[in-house]
Amino acid sequence: EARSIKKLPTLIHSGLVAVYGTVVLNRIVLFLGTDDGQLLKAILNEDMKSNCPEVLYEIEEETSIFPKLRLDPVNNNYIYLPSANKVRRIPVANCGRFASEQECLSAKDPYCGWCSFSQRCTLKENCTHSNRINGWYNISHAPDKDLKILLSFPAKYQVVVTANVSKILTFCMIKIVTAVEIFYENVVVKNSSCFCNLTTLTITDNDCLVLEASLSSSSWNITQTFQLKNSSVLQNLCFCVTSCSRCIHKGECASCEWIRVSPVTTCQVKGSPLCRKQRLVNILRSALLRLSGLGGKHISIQSIEPLWISTLGKSEITVKGENFTRASGIKLILTGITGCKPDVIKVRNVLNDTQMTFALPPTRKEAKSICIQANGKKCSPPMTLHYVSLPSCSRITPNTSWISGGRKITTTGRNFNVVDSVIISDDQRSNLTVSRCPGNASEYHYLTPSLSHAAEGKVVDMMLKVDTTFIPCVKLHYHPDPVFINYQLHTELDPDLELKIYKENDNLNISKTEVEVYLSYMTGAQTKKIWFSVQNITKKPDRSTILCKFKREGTDKIDFSTVKVFVKLGNFEHEVKPTSSHIYLYVLILLPIVVGVIIVSFSSFLAAFIVTRYKSKELTRKQSQQLELLEYEIRKEIREGFAELQMDELDVVDSFGTVPFLDYKHFALRTFFPESGGFASIFSEEMPQSRDQTSKDESFNMLHALICNKNFLVTLIHTLEKQKNFSVKDRCLFASFLTIALQTKLVYLTNILEVLTRDLMEQSSNVQPKLLLRRTESVVEKLLTNWMSVCLSGFLRETIGEPFYLLVTTLNQRINKGPVDAITCKALYTLNEDWLLWQVSEFKTVTVNIIFEKIPENESGDASQTIQVNVLDCDTIGQAKEKSLQAFFNKNGFLYGLQLDEIGLELVSEEQQRELLDIDGSSEVMEDGIRKLNTISHYEISNGATIKVFKKKANTRSDVDYSDEHCHLILPDSEANKDVKGAGHKGKQKFKVKEMYLTKLLSTKVAIHSVVEKLFRSIWSLPNNKAPVAIKYFFDFLDAQAESKKITDPDVVHIWKTNSLPLRFWVNILKNPQFVFDIKKTSHIDGCLSVIAQAFMDAFSLTEQTLGKEAPTNKLLYAKDIPLYKKEVKAYYKAIRDLPPLTTAEVEEFLAQESKKHENEFNEKVALFEIYKYIVKYYDEIVSKLERERGFEEVQKQLQQVKALFDEKKKCKWH
């Protein structure tokens, strides 16, 4: 049967910018992103009605959420929340907020369920033994949708409430709603029913009587609303008792019935003609009263202030209008997002006929509709009330004031429009409220109060007062009032006056706009004033000078003998004294002395010059220039390097968009086959639509069964490893094929891993136990690497992924901060000395405006965008394109839509439009025909230039592939001896020494240090004092093996753990981000990550390092950090050891869950066939081994059958 589609909106909310929907347990779940950084979750029922959406997460900075929300493809219990500065991984439910089973299930959240084992409301994955019967149950176990509430009236004034499903009640509430008030009745709960006496019922004549009943048991919760209706059978009874509400009081409820209605249903009465006649009389009576002025007048609303309040609510808002004093039942109705109950608020105080006040409750961030209702009539036209988060401060300018106060301060931040006042907290006096100047939501202007009681400067706290709450903002530094020394008035330019005021230097950083200067003089008995214009303030080491000018336009003469000069700054006003004439006397006395000093100094300089000139004759002119320039460069680079180390700190990447995680299949394949691209591509193919054919293939089924025989598989592996031509590569491949074939049987694979590890220990314990698992020379060692990859993939994605991607992105940002040679990829800023670009010349930043046109490939983009991009003047055009595309991605959170080699750049100017290319006819040709790549400076592009991005034609040759016939920043050797044009060094030869630039390594290390440490500590820390199951299990396994072998040296176990986890897994990940993310790893990034990985492994080493001055730089960079890291690593190992041991059931449950996650990821048939190839290759050796061992007779027969089946396939040209 066709059904009409609902046209009304399902959910209304202000500021929605992102929507993602999914279906869980036949319920639609909507994840909603807002423009103020909220992630909401709404659940729709069968009627497509929303519950009151829950706030899952709020971004503290309130940055807008990007349009594309996505569930984690590996673990759907998390959703990715992209915003302008980072991507967050947020749980899809906050089940822990429900304290009881009843709350958990009645919340109707399909993600949440009750965990019987821990007696908590959890996600299924967080519940131990969740797969057992009744171990974890959710709303699918809640009562049937036909559950209903039944009402009965056994006695006068009494109502009994029961459910149609008999179960002991844990909660009952009965609420009576009339047209005027709401009453909560006192109820008595008895087993499966509850009852109450309607003692507070207000009798009305309009039949608007509603009863709302709520019942709860241990596993369900139900609320239903009923409206009292007249019975159609005995309508005449209404004339006698007026309405059914009176029937209850008279105990005559047989004539009335209760009808289930929606909670928002308006009472509608259908009575007898006599009842309607009576109501008509009542209406006419009310009309006569209103006409006579005795009844209530209709109120009108003019304004509501304020309409912006914080989430704390507001103790008083003012409503202005008319006819307030003669109205009754005044209330304010506050309606928010769809699905949430509106707030009905009674008037707090009617001040007079035109003003009244209300108190608004606290709530979450959102825009709500607000209206006023009175006299039982319709609400006034709605207005919008904005609830916003508490205000916060980010910066204060200036951050100082003089003690007398009155300085204008500007505080920037957000949501200042809800601030009532600014308070300066002074520990010697009560809080001072400051006067406010006009501002807006992001700027708050005010004048500082006086602290004249404080003789010296002090620091005070500035706080924001929001209603009754004080919010710390920033600190304000008070300094003594400025000291003005004297002034000089120049009148020789009459009628213009020039005034110089001298003041002592201080920390106030006074600007010229803050200073007011005036001059007073006497004209007879009258005092007149001249206000000067402050031109500038100049600061010298000994004092500051304020230059003021005034242009006289009148004919009044100034009596300079009566002149007084005043300076005013806020509340501070001071008379400045004129310059003393004694200064000129000092000048006359000192002049001969100064002249004498100059003569002596000149003589000394002349003598030194003669000596220097004499010595310089011993060197050639060329050598002298080289030494001079070399000394200059060394001094300059050392000073710049020192300053950079002290001041330069990398801004952590503003935005890296969504973390581009690889899916599990590609992550696993890249770790299983890091150097075997062919095998990775075979397994990357999509699985066939049906696996029936595979299941019917007897040969593969028998081979799989054979491999699942533990004794056979262990014997097979040991036999293969004894074959001389079974190489290390073969061992690694076999281990990876085996991992894929047993991907869905991780419990069994783990058992095999244990057996093989014990066997390996037996081999190495007699020789060097510390060498165990150090290399990858056996099947079990590669198998352990793969096992760690499988079991830690979730932990890697959830905990390590974001800081790791941040490190890679930050490294890229740091490298691109300075020059990068486009040919060799060497850079000025790097961690690896081998990749250091030390031949660089001077460079500067150029800010250009890049225009991105709308393209069909970019579905998410707007029509056209102009983005400011910072490039270097030494960047090639290709590098400028890379930075432009990255800037687009950082701003928008999505790619432009075209690849690097698909776009071109065009310089836009008034004269012409010119395409920019790395190589064109204007390119500089150097010796030996080598062409230098064009740069930003080559095209003379300056700050503010406009460049347009355009799509190149399909057949246009790519300009990013260079040959040995090109160069960029590293010039041919012959070019190094040419003259360099530099400021102050024209004609001088510029020499470089690599060691001068080693400080760049250290500055790069300092700049990314916080990011590196965050990554390290996310690896060797225990979130919530819990270790990943795989790590805890294997470390306990190693401890147990050491104990069984009587190994008492703690260093041995430490080394075993280090070889099995950090060396075998983490270093492999740290050096290969392309295993985890969908990115390309450059050779330069690889070099930098190698330095970081080396420092990571040094932290796990027990050997004390003794480094000298000649040690490699990659060791010296982190030499001072390693001792601290070692302490943290030892504490990490100890913390894992001290955790309670895992039970076998817990380990097997984890492995079973991981197996289930990865079902149908790989084509196991391919892996089985590769294993079979090795069996066939060494078939005779394997059979011989089986014949020598006891108990393998049946296995031999199975092996022969497998071979026969595959041989038959071969005859049929199956392969």
MONOR-V93390 format. One record per pair of residues at least 24 apart in sequence whose C-alpha atoms are under 8 Angstrom apart, sorted by the first residue. I is the first residue (numbers start at 1). GAP is how many residues later the second one is. D is the distance in whole Angstrom. If there is no record, write none. Layout:
# MONOR-V93390
I;GAP;D
I;GAP;D
This chain:
# MONOR-V93390
10;38;7
10;39;6
10;40;7
10;328;8
11;38;8
11;39;7
11;326;7
11;327;5
11;328;8
12;325;6
12;326;5
13;323;8
13;324;5
13;325;7
13;353;8
13;354;8
14;323;8
14;352;7
14;353;6
17;47;8
17;48;7
17;49;7
17;50;6
18;47;7
18;48;7
18;49;4
18;50;6
18;51;7
19;48;7
19;49;8
19;50;7
20;48;8
20;49;6
20;50;7
24;86;6
24;87;7
25;85;6
25;115;7
27;83;7
31;38;8
33;32;6
33;33;8
33;34;8
33;36;8
34;30;6
34;31;6
35;27;8
35;28;7
35;29;4
35;30;6
36;26;5
36;27;6
36;28;5
36;29;8
37;24;8
37;25;5
37;26;5
37;27;5
37;28;6
37;46;8
38;24;8
38;27;8
39;42;8
43;66;7
49;290;7
50;288;7
50;289;5
51;287;8
51;288;5
51;289;7
52;285;7
52;286;7
52;287;4
52;288;4
52;289;8
53;284;8
53;286;7
53;287;7
56;34;8
56;35;8
56;36;7
56;37;7
56;38;7
57;33;7
66;826;8
66;827;7
73;590;7
74;589;7
74;590;7
74;720;8
74;1083;8
77;34;8
77;46;8
80;578;8
82;575;6
82;576;6
82;811;8
83;572;8
83;574;7
83;810;7
84;570;7
84;571;6
84;573;7
84;806;7
84;807;7
84;808;8
84;809;7
85;568;8
85;569;5
85;570;4
85;571;7
85;572;8
86;568;7
86;569;5
86;570;6
86;571;6
86;572;8
87;569;8
87;570;6
87;571;5
87;572;7
89;709;8
93;30;8
95;26;5
95;27;5
95;28;7
96;24;7
96;25;6
96;26;6
97;24;8
101;117;7
101;118;7
102;114;7
102;115;7
102;116;5
102;117;5
102;118;6
102;119;7
105;33;6
105;34;6
105;37;7
105;114;6
105;115;6
105;116;8
106;33;8
106;113;8
106;114;6
106;115;5
106;116;8
108;31;6
109;30;7
110;28;7
110;29;6
111;27;8
112;26;6
112;27;8
113;24;5
113;25;4
113;26;7
114;24;6
128;1018;8
129;1020;7
142;77;6
142;78;6
143;76;7
143;77;6
147;75;8
148;74;8
148;76;8
149;64;8
149;73;8
149;75;7
151;107;8
153;100;7
155;96;7
156;92;7
156;93;6
156;94;7
156;95;4
156;96;8
157;40;5
157;41;5
157;42;7
157;91;6
157;92;6
157;94;7
158;37;7
158;38;6
158;39;4
158;40;6
159;36;6
159;37;6
159;38;7
159;39;7
160;33;7
160;34;6
160;35;4
160;36;7
161;32;6
161;33;5
161;34;6
161;52;8
162;30;7
162;31;5
162;32;7
163;29;8
163;30;7
163;52;8
166;26;6
167;24;8
167;25;5
167;50;7
168;24;4
168;25;8
168;49;6
169;24;7
169;46;7
169;47;6
169;48;5
169;49;7
170;45;8
170;46;6
170;47;5
170;48;7
171;43;8
171;44;6
171;45;5
171;46;7
172;41;7
172;42;6
172;43;5
172;44;7
173;40;6
173;41;5
173;42;7
174;37;7
174;38;6
174;39;5
174;40;7
175;36;6
175;37;5
175;38;6
176;25;8
176;33;7
176;34;6
176;35;5
176;36;6
177;32;6
177;33;5
177;34;6
177;35;8
178;24;8
178;30;6
178;31;5
178;32;6
179;29;6
179;30;7
179;197;8
180;149;7
180;196;8
203;42;6
203;43;7
204;39;8
204;41;7
205;37;7
205;38;6
205;40;8
206;37;7
206;63;7
207;36;6
207;37;7
207;38;6
207;60;7
207;61;8
207;62;6
208;59;5
208;60;7
208;61;8
209;36;7
209;58;7
224;36;7
224;37;8
224;39;8
225;35;6
225;36;6
225;37;6
225;38;6
226;32;6
226;33;5
226;34;4
226;35;5
227;31;6
227;32;5
227;33;6
227;34;6
227;40;7
228;28;7
228;29;6
228;30;5
228;31;6
229;27;6
229;28;5
229;29;6
229;30;7
229;40;7
229;41;8
230;25;7
230;26;5
230;27;6
230;39;8
230;40;7
230;41;7
231;24;5
231;25;5
231;26;6
235;36;7
235;37;6
236;36;7
238;33;7
238;34;7
238;37;7
239;33;8
239;35;6
239;36;6
242;33;7
295;31;8
296;30;5
296;31;5
296;32;7
296;79;7
297;26;6
297;29;6
297;30;6
298;25;7
298;29;7
298;76;8
298;77;8
299;24;5
299;25;6
299;28;7
299;75;7
300;80;7
301;71;8
301;79;7
307;77;7
307;78;5
307;79;6
308;77;6
308;78;5
308;79;6
308;80;7
308;109;7
308;110;6
309;76;8
309;77;6
309;78;5
309;79;6
309;108;8
309;109;5
310;52;8
310;77;5
310;78;5
310;79;6
310;80;6
310;81;8
310;108;6
310;156;8
311;51;5
311;52;5
311;53;6
311;54;6
311;76;6
311;77;6
311;78;6
311;79;7
312;49;7
312;50;4
312;51;7
312;78;8
313;46;8
313;47;5
313;48;5
313;49;4
313;50;7
313;74;8
314;45;6
314;46;5
314;47;7
314;48;8
314;153;6
315;43;8
315;44;5
315;45;6
315;152;7
316;41;6
316;42;6
316;43;5
316;44;7
317;40;5
317;41;5
317;42;6
317;43;8
318;37;7
318;38;6
318;39;5
318;40;7
319;36;6
319;37;5
319;38;6
319;39;8
320;34;5
320;35;5
320;36;7
321;32;8
321;33;5
321;34;6
322;31;6
322;32;5
322;33;8
323;30;5
323;31;7
324;26;7
324;28;7
324;29;5
324;30;6
324;31;7
324;32;7
325;25;7
325;27;6
325;28;5
326;27;8
327;47;6
327;48;6
328;46;6
328;47;5
329;44;8
329;45;5
329;46;6
329;47;7
330;42;7
330;43;6
330;44;4
330;45;7
331;41;6
331;42;5
331;43;6
332;26;8
332;38;7
332;39;6
332;40;5
332;41;6
333;37;6
333;38;6
333;39;6
333;40;7
334;34;6
334;35;6
334;36;5
334;37;7
335;33;5
335;34;5
335;35;6
336;30;7
336;31;7
336;32;5
336;33;6
337;29;8
337;31;7
363;24;8
364;24;8
364;25;8
365;24;6
388;27;7
389;26;7
390;25;7
391;24;5
391;25;6
391;27;7
391;28;7
391;73;8
391;80;8
392;24;8
392;81;7
393;80;5
393;81;7
395;79;8
396;78;7
399;76;8
399;77;5
399;78;6
400;76;6
400;77;5
400;78;6
400;79;7
400;107;8
400;108;6
401;47;7
401;75;7
401;76;6
401;77;5
401;78;6
401;107;7
402;76;6
402;77;5
402;78;6
402;79;5
402;80;7
402;106;7
403;47;6
403;48;5
403;49;6
403;51;7
403;54;7
403;75;6
403;76;6
403;77;5
403;78;6
404;45;7
404;46;5
404;47;6
404;48;6
404;77;7
404;166;8
404;167;6
404;168;5
405;42;7
405;43;5
405;44;5
405;45;4
405;46;7
405;165;6
405;166;6
405;167;7
406;41;5
406;42;5
406;43;6
406;44;7
406;163;7
406;164;4
406;165;5
406;166;8
407;40;5
407;41;5
407;107;8
407;162;7
407;163;5
407;164;8
408;37;7
408;38;6
408;39;5
408;40;7
408;162;8
409;36;6
409;37;6
409;38;6
409;39;7
410;33;7
410;34;6
410;35;5
410;36;7
411;32;6
411;33;5
411;34;6
412;30;6
412;31;5
412;32;6
413;28;8
413;29;5
413;30;6
414;27;6
414;28;5
414;29;8
415;26;5
415;27;6
416;24;7
416;25;5
416;26;6
416;27;7
416;28;6
417;24;5
418;48;7
419;45;6
419;46;6
419;47;5
419;48;8
420;44;8
420;45;6
420;46;5
420;47;7
421;43;6
421;44;5
421;45;7
422;24;8
422;40;7
422;41;6
422;42;5
422;43;6
423;39;6
423;40;5
423;41;6
423;42;7
424;25;8
424;36;7
424;37;6
424;38;5
424;39;6
425;35;6
425;36;5
425;37;6
425;38;7
426;34;6
426;35;7
427;33;8
450;121;8
455;25;7
456;24;6
479;28;7
479;29;7
481;91;7
482;24;7
482;26;8
484;92;6
485;91;7
485;92;7
486;90;6
486;91;5
486;92;5
486;93;5
487;89;7
487;90;6
487;91;5
487;92;6
488;90;6
488;91;6
495;56;7
495;57;5
495;58;8
496;53;7
496;54;6
496;55;5
496;56;6
497;52;6
497;53;5
497;54;6
497;55;8
498;49;7
498;50;6
498;51;5
498;52;7
499;48;6
499;49;5
499;50;6
500;45;6
500;46;6
500;47;5
500;48;6
501;44;6
501;45;5
501;46;7
501;75;8
502;41;7
502;42;6
502;43;5
502;44;6
503;40;6
503;41;5
503;42;6
503;43;8
504;38;7
504;39;5
504;40;6
505;34;8
505;36;8
505;37;7
505;38;5
505;39;6
511;26;7
512;24;6
512;25;6
514;55;6
514;56;8
515;52;7
515;53;6
515;54;5
516;51;6
516;52;5
516;53;6
517;31;8
517;48;7
517;49;6
517;50;5
517;51;6
518;47;6
518;48;5
518;49;7
519;44;7
519;45;6
519;46;5
519;47;6
520;42;8
520;43;6
520;44;5
520;45;7
521;37;7
521;38;7
521;39;7
521;41;5
521;42;5
521;43;6
522;36;8
522;37;7
522;40;6
522;41;7
523;35;8
523;36;8
625;363;6
625;364;7
626;362;8
626;363;6
626;364;7
626;365;7
629;356;8
629;359;7
629;360;7
629;361;6
629;362;7
630;360;7
630;361;6
630;362;7
633;358;8
633;359;8
634;362;6
637;359;6
637;360;7
638;358;7
638;361;8
641;356;8
641;358;6
641;359;7
641;362;8
642;357;8
644;359;7
645;357;8
645;358;5
645;361;7
648;355;8
648;359;7
649;357;7
649;358;5
650;164;7
650;357;5
650;358;7
652;158;7
653;153;7
653;156;7
653;157;6
653;160;7
654;236;7
655;235;5
655;236;7
655;238;8
656;150;8
656;153;7
656;233;8
656;234;6
656;237;8
657;232;7
657;233;7
657;236;5
657;237;7
658;235;7
659;143;7
659;146;7
659;418;8
660;417;5
660;418;5
660;419;8
661;136;8
661;140;8
661;415;6
661;416;4
661;417;6
662;413;8
662;414;6
662;415;5
662;416;6
664;129;8
665;496;6
665;497;7
666;409;8
667;408;5
667;409;6
668;118;8
668;121;7
668;122;7
670;405;6
671;115;7
671;118;7
671;404;6
672;64;6
672;114;6
673;60;7
673;63;7
683;479;6
683;480;6
683;483;8
684;478;8
687;473;7
687;474;8
687;475;7
687;476;6
694;471;7
698;507;8
699;503;6
699;506;6
699;507;6
700;465;7
700;468;7
700;469;8
702;496;7
702;500;6
703;465;7
703;469;8
703;496;8
703;499;6
704;37;8
704;464;7
706;489;7
706;492;7
706;493;7
708;40;8
710;42;7
712;480;8
712;483;7
714;38;7
714;41;8
714;42;7
715;470;8
716;466;7
717;62;7
719;462;7
719;463;6
719;466;7
720;458;7
720;462;8
721;57;7
721;58;8
728;48;8
728;49;6
728;50;7
731;46;7
731;47;6
731;48;5
731;51;8
732;44;8
732;46;7
732;47;6
732;50;6
732;51;8
734;45;7
734;436;8
734;437;7
735;44;5
735;45;7
735;47;6
735;48;5
736;46;8
736;47;7
736;50;7
737;430;5
737;431;7
737;433;7
737;434;7
738;429;7
738;430;8
738;433;7
739;44;7
739;47;7
739;48;8
740;422;7
740;424;6
740;427;6
741;423;5
741;424;8
741;426;6
741;427;6
743;412;6
743;415;7
743;416;8
744;411;4
744;412;7
744;414;7
744;415;6
745;407;8
745;410;6
746;405;6
746;406;7
746;408;8
746;409;6
747;401;6
747;404;6
747;405;7
750;37;8
753;27;7
753;30;7
753;31;7
756;24;6
758;283;8
769;283;7
770;282;6
770;285;6
770;286;7
772;284;6
772;287;8
773;283;7
773;286;6
773;287;6
774;285;5
774;286;8
774;289;8
774;290;8
784;276;7
785;275;8
785;279;6
785;280;6
788;242;7
788;273;8
788;277;7
789;276;7
790;364;8
791;239;6
791;360;8
791;363;7
792;236;7
792;238;7
795;233;7
799;219;7
800;215;7
800;218;6
800;219;7
801;275;8
803;208;7
803;211;7
803;212;5
803;215;8
804;211;6
804;266;8
804;269;8
805;268;8
805;272;8
806;205;7
807;201;8
807;204;6
807;205;7
807;208;8
808;265;8
808;277;8
810;198;7
811;197;7
811;274;7
812;273;7
814;190;7
818;54;8
819;24;8
819;53;7
819;55;7
819;56;7
820;55;8
820;149;8
821;147;6
821;148;5
821;149;7
822;54;7
822;57;8
822;146;6
822;147;8
823;139;7
823;143;8
823;144;6
823;145;7
825;259;7
826;258;7
828;169;8
828;172;7
829;171;6
829;172;7
829;174;8
829;175;6
830;170;7
830;171;6
830;174;6
830;258;7
831;170;5
831;171;8
831;173;6
831;174;6
831;256;8
831;257;5
831;260;7
831;283;8
832;169;7
832;255;6
832;256;5
832;259;7
832;281;8
832;282;7
833;165;8
833;168;7
833;280;7
833;281;8
835;249;7
835;252;7
838;154;7
838;155;7
838;156;5
838;159;6
839;130;7
839;131;6
839;153;6
839;155;8
840;129;6
840;130;7
843;29;7
843;30;6
843;31;6
844;28;6
844;29;6
844;30;8
845;25;6
845;26;6
845;27;5
845;28;6
846;24;6
846;25;5
846;26;6
846;27;6
846;95;8
846;96;6
846;97;5
847;24;6
847;95;8
847;96;5
847;97;6
847;98;8
848;94;8
848;95;6
848;96;5
848;97;5
848;98;6
848;99;7
849;95;6
849;96;6
849;97;5
849;98;6
850;34;7
850;96;6
850;97;5
850;98;6
850;99;7
851;95;7
851;96;6
851;97;5
851;98;6
852;96;6
852;97;5
852;98;8
853;95;8
853;96;7
853;97;7
855;42;8
857;40;5
857;41;7
858;37;8
858;38;6
858;39;5
860;34;8
861;35;8
872;64;7
873;62;7
873;63;5
873;64;5
873;68;8
874;61;5
874;62;6
874;63;6
874;95;8
875;60;5
875;61;6
876;42;6
876;57;7
876;58;6
876;59;4
876;60;6
876;92;8
877;28;8
877;39;7
877;40;6
877;41;5
877;57;7
877;58;6
877;59;7
878;39;8
878;40;7
878;81;8
878;82;6
881;24;7
898;53;8
901;57;6
901;58;7
901;59;7
902;49;6
902;50;6
902;51;8
902;52;8
903;46;7
903;47;6
903;48;5
903;49;5
904;45;6
904;46;5
904;47;6
904;48;6
905;42;6
905;43;6
905;44;5
905;45;6
906;41;5
906;42;5
906;43;7
906;44;7
907;38;8
907;39;6
907;40;5
907;41;6
908;37;8
908;38;5
908;39;6
908;40;7
909;36;8
909;37;7
917;42;7
918;41;6
918;42;8
919;40;7
926;49;8
927;47;8
927;48;8
929;36;7
930;35;5
930;36;5
930;37;7
931;34;6
931;35;5
931;36;6
932;34;6
932;35;5
932;36;6
933;33;7
933;34;6
933;35;5
1001;116;8
1002;115;7
1005;112;7
1012;80;8
1016;80;7
1020;108;8
1020;109;7
1020;112;6
1021;111;6
1022;110;8
1026;113;8
1027;109;7
1029;118;7
1029;121;7
1031;30;8
1032;104;6
1032;105;8
1032;109;8
1032;110;8
1033;109;7
1033;114;7
1035;102;8
1036;101;7
1036;105;8
1051;51;8
1055;46;8
1058;42;7
1062;35;7
1062;38;8
1063;34;7
1067;26;6
1067;29;8
1067;30;8
1091;24;8
1095;27;7
1098;24;7
1098;28;8
1099;24;7
1099;26;5
1099;27;5
1099;30;7
1100;26;6
1100;29;6
1101;25;8
1176;27;8
